[in-house]
Amino acid sequence: MEFESVIGLEIHTQLKTKTKIFCGCSTSFGAPSNTCVCPVCLGMPGVLPVLNKKVVDYALQLGIATNCTISKKNRFARKNYFYPDLPKGYQISQYELPIAENGYLDIEIKGRKKRIGITRIHMEEDAGKLIHDPDRNMSLVDFNRTGVPLLEIVSEPDLSSAAEAEVYLKKMRSILRYLGISDGNMEEGSFRCDANISIRPVGAKTLGTRAELKNLNSFKHVENSIYFEINRQKELLSENKEVVQETRLWDSDKNITCSMRGKEDAHDYRYFPDPDLSPLVIDD
């Protein structure tokens, strides 16, 4: 049986604001650990977030540049999960009412044009950074990145190869840099993506079980990891084995993907509107 691959990308890009999305702390890269923090981004009891208007301006620019419909009324939600680098125990993001939806980006590969749908663009805050120390068998947490403003750009599953994914990512990065809203620096983590990959028999309409590859931060890693994951899933199905819905990591030393954890669905995060942030209304 012949298979075809189905790929959707979730791009996370850090915005070029001087301060974080809900407080006045600096977003500068490379500052000493835990120095760009305050009670708001550390999630101390009783603090209240205040939205950075520049983040909204940048989100609107990207929405227009990618042919999206701008939502005149949108709101923030709490995405609940526990991880050591998430001090509040939830991430402020957007869910039911994102700022931009239903856009597209046209790419060209080998002389052939293809339209890639953009499901949504939404604003959210970044989490902190875990630093693993193998010598002492422990992990350290740097909260400087906590609260740094991000745009998440979610594509439709319209990509069908690692090469197409790379072209799409490079074009999106060039738009962000041209607009001046993100530096797109992959080495510093300000442009990274998650790839959702599944395969199905050629011509089939239903999607296969997907695996998510997390935090790919170079074009080479994106291309190599997607290529490997497609072949891994093909081998499983060819041997009548099941593809498990899970989150996987790319091991660039071994050039393989490795299982990280089971893949959550939206209901697992128990989204609900953030009571500390009023709905955002955008005029014409």
Phi and psi in degrees as a GROMACS rama.xvg file:
@    title "Ramachandran Plot"
@    xaxis  label "Phi"
@    yaxis  label "Psi"
@TYPE xy
-95.0176  143.073  GLU-2
-119.522  156.096  PHE-3
-124.261  148.433  GLU-4
-96.8571  147.239  SER-5
-126.751  124.385  VAL-6
-131.048  131.95  ILE-7
-125.775  142.564  GLY-8
-115.924  142.578  LEU-9
-117.379  107.335  GLU-10
-93.6171  134.407  ILE-11
-114.831  118.58  HIS-12
-123.352  131.118  THR-13
-79.3106  136.039  GLN-14
-87.1529  151.405  LEU-15
-87.4349  56.6723  LYS-16
-95.6075  155.783  THR-17
-78.3907  -26.0198  LYS-18
-126.546  167.966  THR-19
-72.1248  175.126  LYS-20
-73.1184  -31.3725  ILE-21
-125.679  9.49709  PHE-22
-152.822  178.753  CYS-23
-95.1482  12.2235  GLY-24
-70.4968  149.57  CYS-25
-69.4823  148.276  SER-26
-102.715  12.1514  THR-27
-60.6835  139.043  SER-28
-85.5131  140.318  PHE-29
89.4254  5.84347  GLY-30
-68.3849  155.007  ALA-31
-54.1373  145.753  PRO-32
-54.1599  136.387  SER-33
58.8012  36.218  ASN-34
-108.574  -22.3086  THR-35
-100.288  60.2003  CYS-36
-138.331  159.45  VAL-37
-152.883  174.217  CYS-38
-57.2441  -29.9776  PRO-39
-69.4299  -53.8355  VAL-40
-75.7978  -15.0885  CYS-41
-88.7307  -3.63209  LEU-42
70.7489  34.7693  GLY-43
-68.382  151.498  MET-44
-60.3789  136.065  PRO-45
88.8744  -6.81332  GLY-46
-80.9224  157.608  VAL-47
-127.462  132.733  LEU-48
-77.297  147.355  PRO-49
-127.413  123.837  VAL-50
-69.7842  134.724  LEU-51
-79.5113  114.256  ASN-52
-61.2447  -32.4057  LYS-53
-62.2627  -32.6388  LYS-54
-61.8099  -41.4511  VAL-55
-64.5924  -44.4706  VAL-56
-56.9864  -44.5589  ASP-57
-67.2326  -39.4086  TYR-58
-63.0815  -39.8425  ALA-59
-64.2359  -41.358  LEU-60
-60.2978  -46.1561  GLN-61
-68.0732  -37.8298  LEU-62
-59.3031  -43.0823  GLY-63
-68.7788  -40.6089  ILE-64
-66.7895  -22.1025  ALA-65
-110.44  24.5974  THR-66
62.5234  30.5559  ASN-67
-86.3705  162.043  CYS-68
-89.2943  126.485  THR-69
-84.6276  129.309  ILE-70
-81.7442  118.055  SER-71
-65.1646  -30.5644  LYS-72
-125.979  119.071  LYS-73
-138.667  166.575  ASN-74
-148.517  163.465  ARG-75
-94.6652  152.37  PHE-76
-132.44  159.295  ALA-77
-97.5161  124.905  ARG-78
-103.452  108.722  LYS-79
-92.869  119.293  ASN-80
-160.614  158.56  TYR-81
-107.29  126.618  PHE-82
-153.045  145.451  TYR-83
-59.338  -25.4082  PRO-84
-92.6358  12.1703  ASP-85
-116.294  90.1356  LEU-86
-65.1665  -29.4436  PRO-87
-80.2869  -17.5168  LYS-88
84.3294  2.78034  GLY-89
-153.763  158.398  TYR-90
-109.782  134.843  GLN-91
-82.3822  118.982  ILE-92
-139.967  -162.088  SER-93
-129.027  146.649  GLN-94
-131.218  -81.0111  TYR-95
-70.3477  -32.9842  GLU-96
-125.801  78.7435  LEU-97
-75.4176  168.306  PRO-98
-76.3742  -26.8213  ILE-99
-145.094  142.768  ALA-100
-145.438  162.062  GLU-101
57.192  51.1961  ASN-102
-106.696  -166.353  GLY-103
-161.856  161.948  TYR-104
-138.233  129.042  LEU-105
-92.4057  130.354  ASP-106
-119.419  162.487  ILE-107
-130.447  129.077  GLU-108
-139.759  124.284  ILE-109
54.1457  41.5816  LYS-110
77.5809  3.2827  GLY-111
-112.761  129.594  ARG-112
-89.7493  144.948  LYS-113
-145.523  137.737  LYS-114
-97.6311  125.145  ARG-115
-107.005  118.884  ILE-116
-71.9246  146.614  GLY-117
-113.472  113.186  ILE-118
-65.8918  -47.7995  THR-119
-165.007  156.534  ARG-120
-127.783  127.113  ILE-121
-137.294  158.28  HIS-122
-91.3773  145.661  MET-123
-161.944  172.003  GLU-124
-101.791  149.619  GLU-125
-82.2447  161.334  ASP-126
-93.8306  179.114  ALA-127
-77.9565  -165.03  GLY-128
-127.921  127.788  LYS-129
-94.246  131.836  LEU-130
-116.229  113.979  ILE-131
-90.0979  128.696  HIS-132
-109.95  96.6237  ASP-133
-66.9394  -26.1627  PRO-134
-68.9341  -34.0049  ASP-135
-106.979  4.88046  ARG-136
53.2006  50.5974  ASN-137
-151.751  166.771  MET-138
-123.083  140.715  SER-139
-107.746  152.509  LEU-140
-120.991  127.557  VAL-141
-110.46  117.021  ASP-142
-92.8152  8.09021  PHE-143
-57.0891  -37.4105  ASN-144
-78.0479  -17.8261  ARG-145
-58.4234  124.244  THR-146
89.5476  -0.758357  GLY-147
-65.9217  135.208  VAL-148
-74.0464  135.241  PRO-149
-125.282  152.666  LEU-150
-110.971  131.475  LEU-151
-103.362  126.465  GLU-152
-114.491  111.836  ILE-153
-105.508  120.001  VAL-154
-89.2215  159.831  SER-155
-71.1533  159.839  GLU-156
-77.2084  61.5635  PRO-157
-102.642  -4.51482  ASP-158
-90.0057  144.423  LEU-159
-126.921  6.04762  SER-160
-157.878  162.896  SER-161
-63.7511  -35.2314  ALA-162
-65.8735  -41.418  ALA-163
-63.6004  -41.0528  GLU-164
-60.4132  -41.2424  ALA-165
-65.4797  -42.7083  GLU-166
-63.596  -43.4039  VAL-167
-60.833  -45.8652  TYR-168
-62.3415  -43.0156  LEU-169
-65.4051  -37.6737  LYS-170
-69.7077  -41.5784  LYS-171
-62.4236  -41.7625  MET-172
-63.1848  -39.3333  ARG-173
-66.4554  -35.4002  SER-174
-65.1828  -45.8127  ILE-175
-59.277  -42.1405  LEU-176
-70.9996  -38.896  ARG-177
-63.3797  -40.9643  TYR-178
-69.8612  -19.7386  LEU-179
76.9386  22.6281  GLY-180
-101.269  -11.5866  ILE-181
-152.062  145.154  SER-182
-82.46  -12.5186  ASP-183
63.0807  23.9792  GLY-184
-77.7214  105.929  ASN-185
-73.2417  -31.0866  MET-186
-65.7692  -33.5414  GLU-187
-92.4879  1.8183  GLU-188
84.242  10.0355  GLY-189
-87.2597  1.38189  SER-190
-148.012  111.275  PHE-191
-148.39  165.891  ARG-192
-145.901  157.436  CYS-193
-110.27  140.371  ASP-194
-116.531  125.868  ALA-195
-100.231  120.744  ASN-196
-127.184  131.349  ILE-197
-143.124  163.646  SER-198
-129.719  159.187  ILE-199
-152.686  160.422  ARG-200
-58.8859  142.838  PRO-201
-56.2703  128.6  VAL-202
92.2503  -12.1573  GLY-203
-68.8222  150.043  ALA-204
-95.5433  -33.0126  LYS-205
-80.7706  148.152  THR-206
-81.1851  148.781  LEU-207
-81.2521  177.759  GLY-208
-70.2963  130.982  THR-209
-100.93  151.408  ARG-210
-116.344  143.448  ALA-211
-108.043  128.07  GLU-212
-99.1301  122.757  LEU-213
-96.9759  143.748  LYS-214
52.9165  55.6301  ASN-215
-83.2984  122.21  LEU-216
-122.079  25.7974  ASN-217
-155.173  151.892  SER-218
-62.6122  -35.236  PHE-219
-64.4366  -43.3335  LYS-220
-64.9031  -38.6496  HIS-221
-60.2319  -51.3037  VAL-222
-64.5556  -47.5215  GLU-223
-67.0593  -40.3846  ASN-224
-69.4184  -41.1145  SER-225
-64.7311  -43.828  ILE-226
-60.0353  -44.2012  TYR-227
-65.111  -44.2852  PHE-228
-66.0227  -37.8098  GLU-229
-60.0201  -47.1756  ILE-230
-68.0468  -33.903  ASN-231
-63.1318  -45.285  ARG-232
-68.0942  -36.7998  GLN-233
-62.0822  -41.806  LYS-234
-63.4769  -41.782  GLU-235
-60.5976  -48.136  LEU-236
-68.8582  -34.1278  LEU-237
-65.4865  -25.9749  SER-238
-97.6838  13.851  GLU-239
59.6726  33.8696  ASN-240
-103.733  162.383  LYS-241
-92.78  138.551  GLU-242
-85.7459  124.868  VAL-243
-92.017  135.902  VAL-244
-73.343  114.892  GLN-245
-159.122  168.417  GLU-246
-99.5805  131.943  THR-247
-125.837  155.222  ARG-248
-113.961  149.805  LEU-249
-92.5443  122.496  TRP-250
-97.2398  101.628  ASP-251
-72.9502  -17.9383  SER-252
-75.771  -39.9817  ASP-253
-97.3152  -9.08668  LYS-254
58.0331  46.5043  ASN-255
-139.802  160.306  ILE-256
-97.4707  145.833  THR-257
-126.71  143.115  CYS-258
-65.4168  134.334  SER-259
-109.867  -52.056  MET-260
-166.755  168.344  ARG-261
-64.3134  145.992  GLY-262
-83.9904  125.898  LYS-263
-76.5384  154.282  GLU-264
-103.796  168.828  ASP-265
-56.75  -38.9014  ALA-266
-66.5121  -21.2628  HIS-267
-67.1865  -22.6074  ASP-268
-88.2943  -7.11886  TYR-269
49.0057  54.4951  ARG-270
-59.5415  140.754  TYR-271
-153.12  154.56  PHE-272
-57.9908  135.803  PRO-273
-70.728  119.817  ASP-274
-72.5705  -13.1291  PRO-275
-91.5256  -7.11817  ASP-276
-125.462  120.052  LEU-277
-73.4964  157.584  SER-278
-54.5065  143.244  PRO-279
-94.4846  119.321  LEU-280
-108.807  125.625  VAL-281
-112.053  125.45  ILE-282
-84.8902  176.483  ASP-283
